[in-house]
Amino acid sequence: MSSDLRQGDLASIDLSPVPGDSALVRVLAVPERDLLRDGQLPVGLAPFQDAVLVEVMSNGHVALPGAWVRPEVIRQAHAAGHQPVGEADLRLPAVVIGDGSRAALHWGETIWPLPFDDSVAIPSSCRPHAHSLPELRRLVLAATGRRSEIALTLWQQPDFEVPWHDVRLVPRAAWWFELAQVPAGMRYRDAVAAQRGLG
């Protein structure tokens, strides 16, 4: 359970053995407490009910705007204080659930059907997954242009499909959102309001 974690908790993860080479992880939401609607977790978030939503900063810049991690990632990191989280901070990853005509873009709690048939292969980098600490560390290095420092040779290959597990971060991300007919420029909270009939 992630009940000991709180929205706004900060933790530091080491990126390399070099002292001070670290990234700051902020807990944006604990689904079982922070993302409930009428006491229930929205269907679009079901794959992440046991995960924690975080953002990751490196050198003062956002490296990962939102990522699902296993709760132990925060517990294994170094506690680094607390920073409040506002509604605008909730930048939830987008993933693809289902195959063929049942495929849909799940952007946080919103669900956008995709016009696919069985001939379309969904990249694994777009599928739901909660990252472990080693995976998160590698993603931050990749996001900050340091792929050559990742010990796994596979990751250093230019054609390697980085397992972001977030459609927003894959090549041609805008194309996926266009296919799902998400209005151009729509922010996440606007998408939620539109699908809940509040727009």
Summary of the structure (lengths in Angstrom):
residues: 199
radius of gyration: 16.9
end to end distance: 34.2
largest distance: 50.3
contacts: 567
relative contact order: 0.17
helix: 31%
strand: 25%
